[in-house]
Amino acid sequence: MPRSPNILPDWPVLASAFHKAANAGELDAFRRRRWGNNEVVAWLEQDALTGLTETQAGTLYRGAGGRQIAKFRANPIEEVRDAVDFLLYDTIKLENRFEECAVETGGFGLAGASKEWPSYLLALREPSLFAPWSPHTERALRRWGLLPAGFKGGHPGLCYIDLLDILHGLRVRIGLPDFRSVDEFCYFNGRVKKGST
């Protein structure tokens, strides 16, 4: 439930709790699952995409937080490669590429994939520019009153652009180095009980 606009989050307290948890190792398992495989970025190089394997695609899917691995594995690897190439390297606008990949019925949509998949791949390639779009991110932003009403009701690509703007503001406010850290911050706060700050 969105926070009342009159009750703003205590950002220094939230930032301090996050850094304390990170230093204590509370986020290590999440970090490893999400960002720990250093090889994955090399898999996404345009020259390497023709050799992307089904196992590698599955690793990327799990890193993105995908929960329908059997459905995702049913996609021919050629279609997965084409979708990744289109998302990361085509020259049309980001919001259009995002929509084509985030919706199963899109031109490059994949069974079992949704907004988490393209946003994660973008964040892997350029963590200073792009953020993952995850349930924990939405949950945290909603609790802080940062998601506009009807946020997910429109064009998925434009919603992603709006999300990036919101998360950029959060990143600046908390002083985080990149959008991987913002993702961890949202994960940490998205799992905190509703009554917490």
Buried (B, 14 or more C-beta within 10 A) or exposed (E): EEBEEEEEBEBEEBBEBBBEBBEEEEBEEBBEEBBEBEEBEEBBEEEEBEEBEEEBBBBBBBBBBBEEEEBBBEBEBEEBBBBBBBBBEEEEEBBBBBBBBBBEEBEBBBEBBBBBBBBBBBBBBEBEEBBBBBBBBBBBBBBBBBBEEEBEEEBBBBBBEBBBEBBBEBBEEBEBEBBBBBBBBBBBBBEBEEEEB
